[in-house]
Amino acid sequence: MIPEERRVSLVILVCICVLLLALGITLGCLLALTKTYLKAALQNYETRHAEDKHLLTTCNGKEANLSSSLQYLESNHTEVKNLLTTCNVKEANLSSAIQYLESNQTEVKNLLTTCNAQKELVLSKLQQCETNLTAAQAKKCPSGLESYNGSCYHFSEDKLTWEQSQYACIHEGGHLVIIESLQEQEFIRKKVGNAHVGITNMGGTNVGDNYWIGMTDMKTEGVWVWMDNTTLNDSIKFWDLNKGTDADQYPEPNNWEGKEHCAQMGRRCSNQTSCWLDLDCNTPSKRICESRSIK
């Protein structure tokens, strides 16, 4: 039988061993937890280190870009300053020019008024000269004929075909009129006027008292030739384009029904310069004969 004292010592020893074993287990668990925590902390550190490294690289790139941009701005600073100086100089010049124009506005107005007055005076003298010239030329044409610029014009009252009119003018010592300028066209059209009497043609349209002139395209359709065999000058032609009429889709010359080969004037001549038209050469119409005035 174990003595009491030894039994107590043995129990104490067993308790101490149990405590040491529990302490060892506790320390082992703490060590494992510490190791896991340290491993997770290391991984977190490495991740953050990589992010910081990437951020640092990005910042360095942006810093380089900013440095390059700053150098560019500094290199162009002088050019911008020069451009600004140039703009300021031009602005000052423009302001000076505006002030000059404003200061001379009254002078310009007075000059313009003077020019207009002189223009009216010149026009008045020109009209007087034309009147005197017409009066002087009228003395050189036989009675009943109109005079203009060295020529005599007979505006007939009887009506003949174009060919008959041609021979009638030759019999009178002239020819069917040849219009060679805008001024001559204006003189003739004012004499012709805008009478609408008698003749009807072209499907019932009132032709009126039109006058034959000395031009035809009998030989070649569309090639208009004057009595002296000269071809119509494109810069001196006064065909009626029929604008504002029921026939505005058929500007003259339109060779209506394929048988209009002789030129006339008269219809709508009272209100427009361009009043030529083509017509059937066999249509009886008045005529304008032209001859040279007596020297």
C-alpha positions in Angstrom: 0.0 0.0 0.0 1.3 3.4 -1.1 1.9 5.8 1.7 -0.3 8.9 1.9 2.5 11.3 1.3 3.7 9.6 -1.9 0.1 9.3 -3.1 -0.3 13.1 -2.8 3.0 13.7 -4.6 1.9 11.4 -7.3 -1.4 13.2 -7.8 0.3 16.5 -7.9 2.8 15.2 -10.5 0.0 13.9 -12.6 -1.8 17.2 -12.4 1.3 19.0 -13.4 1.7 16.7 -16.4 -1.9 17.3 -17.4 -1.4 21.0 -17.2 1.8 20.8 -19.2 0.1 18.7 -21.8 -2.8 21.3 -22.0 -0.3 24.1 -22.2 1.6 22.4 -25.0 -1.7 21.8 -27.0 -2.7 25.5 -26.4 0.7 26.7 -27.5 0.5 24.5 -30.6 -2.8 25.9 -31.6 -1.6 29.4 -31.0 1.4 28.7 -33.1 -0.7 27.3 -36.0 -3.1 30.3 -35.8 -0.1 32.7 -35.8 1.4 31.0 -38.7 -1.8 31.2 -40.7 -2.3 34.9 -39.9 1.3 35.6 -40.8 0.9 33.8 -44.1 -2.3 35.8 -44.9 -0.6 39.0 -43.8 2.3 38.2 -46.1 0.1 37.5 -49.1 -1.8 40.8 -48.4 1.4 42.7 -48.2 2.7 41.2 -51.5 -0.6 42.1 -53.2 -0.5 45.7 -51.9 3.2 45.9 -52.8 2.3 44.9 -56.4 -0.5 47.5 -56.5 1.7 50.2 -55.1 4.4 49.3 -57.6 1.9 49.5 -60.5 0.6 52.9 -59.1 4.1 54.1 -58.8 4.8 53.2 -62.4 1.6 54.9 -63.5 2.5 58.0 -61.6 5.9 58.1 -63.1 4.3 57.8 -66.6 2.0 60.7 -65.9 4.8 62.7 -64.4 6.8 62.2 -67.7 3.7 63.2 -69.8 3.2 66.3 -67.6 6.9 67.2 -67.9 6.7 66.8 -71.7 3.5 69.0 -71.9 5.1 71.6 -69.7 8.2 71.7 -72.0 5.9 72.0 -75.0 4.0 74.9 -73.4 7.2 76.6 -72.4 8.6 76.2 -76.0 5.4 77.8 -77.5 5.1 80.5 -75.0 7.1 83.0 -77.0 5.2 82.1 -80.2 1.9 82.8 -78.4 3.2 86.1 -77.1 4.3 87.1 -80.6 0.9 86.2 -82.1 -0.9 88.1 -79.4 1.4 91.1 -80.1 0.6 90.9 -83.8 -3.2 90.7 -83.1 -3.0 93.7 -80.9 -1.1 95.7 -83.7 -3.7 94.6 -86.3 -6.5 95.6 -83.9 -4.9 99.0 -83.4 -4.6 99.4 -87.2 -8.2 98.4 -87.8 -9.4 100.8 -85.1 -7.3 103.6 -86.7 -8.8 102.8 -90.2 -12.3 102.8 -88.8 -11.7 106.2 -87.2 -10.3 107.5 -90.5 -13.4 106.3 -92.4 -15.7 107.8 -89.9 -13.9 111.1 -90.0 -14.1 111.1 -93.9 -17.7 110.0 -94.1 -19.1 113.5 -94.7 -16.5 114.2 -97.3 -17.4 111.0 -99.2 -21.1 111.8 -99.0 -20.4 115.3 -100.5 -18.2 113.8 -103.2 -21.0 111.3 -104.1 -23.6 114.1 -104.3 -21.3 116.0 -106.6 -20.7 113.0 -108.8 -24.5 112.3 -109.0 -25.1 115.9 -110.0 -22.4 115.7 -112.7 -23.8 112.5 -113.9 -27.2 114.0 -114.3 -25.6 116.9 -116.2 -23.7 114.6 -118.5 -26.9 112.6 -119.2 -28.8 115.7 -119.9 -26.2 116.9 -122.4 -26.0 113.4 -124.0 -29.8 113.4 -124.5 -29.6 116.9 -126.0 -26.8 115.7 -128.4 -28.9 112.7 -129.4 -31.9 115.0 -130.0 -29.7 117.3 -132.1 -28.2 114.4 -134.0 -31.6 112.9 -134.8 -32.8 116.3 -135.9 -29.8 116.8 -138.1 -30.1 113.3 -139.6 -33.8 113.7 -140.2 -33.0 116.3 -142.8 -31.1 113.7 -144.8 -34.0 111.2 -145.1 -36.8 111.4 -147.6 -40.2 112.5 -146.3 -42.1 109.8 -144.4 -38.9 107.9 -143.3 -37.4 107.9 -139.8 -33.7 108.7 -139.3 -31.3 107.2 -136.9 -27.5 107.0 -136.9 -27.0 107.6 -140.6 -29.8 105.3 -141.7 -33.4 105.9 -142.9 -36.2 103.5 -141.8 -39.5 102.9 -143.5 -42.2 101.4 -141.2 -44.8 100.2 -143.7 -48.5 100.0 -143.2 -49.3 97.5 -145.9 -48.7 93.8 -145.2 -46.7 91.3 -147.4 -45.0 88.0 -147.0 -41.3 88.0 -145.9 -40.0 87.5 -149.5 -42.4 90.1 -150.9 -41.3 92.5 -148.2 -37.6 91.9 -149.1 -38.3 92.8 -152.8 -40.4 95.8 -151.7 -37.5 97.2 -149.7 -35.0 96.6 -152.5 -37.5 98.5 -154.8 -37.4 101.4 -152.3 -33.5 101.5 -152.5 -32.9 99.6 -149.3 -33.3 96.2 -147.6 -35.1 94.6 -144.7 -33.6 96.1 -141.6 -30.4 94.7 -140.1 -30.1 95.4 -136.4 -26.5 95.9 -135.3 -26.7 97.3 -131.7 -28.7 97.6 -128.6 -29.2 101.3 -129.4 -30.6 100.5 -132.8 -32.9 97.9 -131.3 -34.2 100.4 -128.8 -34.9 103.0 -131.5 -36.8 100.6 -133.6 -38.8 98.9 -130.8 -40.0 102.3 -129.6 -41.3 103.1 -133.1 -42.9 99.7 -133.5 -44.9 99.8 -130.2 -47.3 97.0 -129.2 -50.2 97.2 -131.5 -52.4 94.0 -131.7 -54.7 94.4 -134.6 -55.9 92.1 -137.3 -53.7 89.1 -137.8 -54.2 85.9 -135.8 -51.8 82.9 -136.1 -50.3 80.1 -134.1 -53.5 78.4 -133.0 -55.5 81.6 -132.4 -52.8 83.7 -130.6 -53.0 87.3 -131.6 -49.9 88.2 -133.6 -50.8 91.9 -134.0 -49.2 94.4 -136.4 -45.7 92.8 -136.3 -42.9 93.9 -138.6 -40.6 91.7 -140.7 -36.9 92.2 -140.1 -34.1 91.1 -142.4 -33.2 87.8 -140.8 -34.0 84.1 -141.7 -32.9 80.6 -141.1 -34.3 79.2 -144.4 -31.0 77.6 -145.5 -30.1 75.9 -142.2 -32.6 75.5 -139.3 -31.4 77.4 -136.2 -28.6 79.3 -138.1 -30.0 82.8 -138.4 -28.5 85.0 -141.2 -29.1 88.7 -141.9 -29.8 90.1 -145.4 -26.1 90.9 -145.9 -25.3 87.1 -145.3 -23.7 87.8 -141.8 -24.6 85.3 -139.1 -26.5 86.5 -136.1 -24.1 87.7 -133.4 -24.9 86.0 -130.0 -24.0 89.1 -128.2 -26.5 91.2 -130.2 -29.8 89.3 -130.3 -33.1 90.1 -128.8 -35.4 87.1 -129.0 -38.5 87.1 -126.8 -38.3 84.4 -124.2 -42.0 84.5 -123.7 -41.6 84.8 -119.9 -44.8 85.5 -118.0 -47.0 84.3 -120.9 -49.0 81.2 -121.7 -46.2 80.2 -124.2 -43.3 80.6 -121.7 -42.3 77.0 -122.3 -41.6 77.9 -126.0 -39.1 80.7 -126.0 -38.4 82.4 -129.3 -37.3 81.3 -131.8 -39.3 78.0 -131.4 -40.0 77.1 -135.1 -43.7 76.4 -134.2 -45.0 73.4 -136.2 -41.7 73.3 -138.1 -42.5 76.1 -140.5 -41.3 79.4 -138.8 -38.1 80.5 -140.6 -38.4 84.3 -140.8 -37.9 86.9 -138.0 -40.3 89.6 -136.9 -40.6 92.1 -134.1 -43.6 94.1 -132.7 -45.5 91.9 -130.3 -44.6 93.0 -126.7 -42.1 95.5 -127.9 -43.7 98.3 -125.9 -42.6 96.9 -122.6 -39.4 95.0 -123.2 -36.3 95.2 -125.4 -36.2 91.5 -126.4 -39.2 91.2 -128.7 -38.0 89.2 -131.7 -40.0 86.1 -132.8 -39.9 83.7 -135.6 -43.0 83.2 -137.8 -44.2 81.5 -141.0 -42.5 83.5 -143.8 -45.8 83.4 -145.8 -47.8 85.3 -143.1 -48.6 88.8 -144.4 -47.1 91.4 -142.1 -45.7 94.9 -142.1 -42.1 95.5 -142.7 -39.1 97.7 -141.7 -36.9 98.8 -144.6 -33.5 100.3 -144.0 -31.5 102.5 -146.4 -28.5 104.9 -146.0 -29.4 108.5 -145.5 -28.5 111.1 -148.1 -25.1 112.6 -147.7 
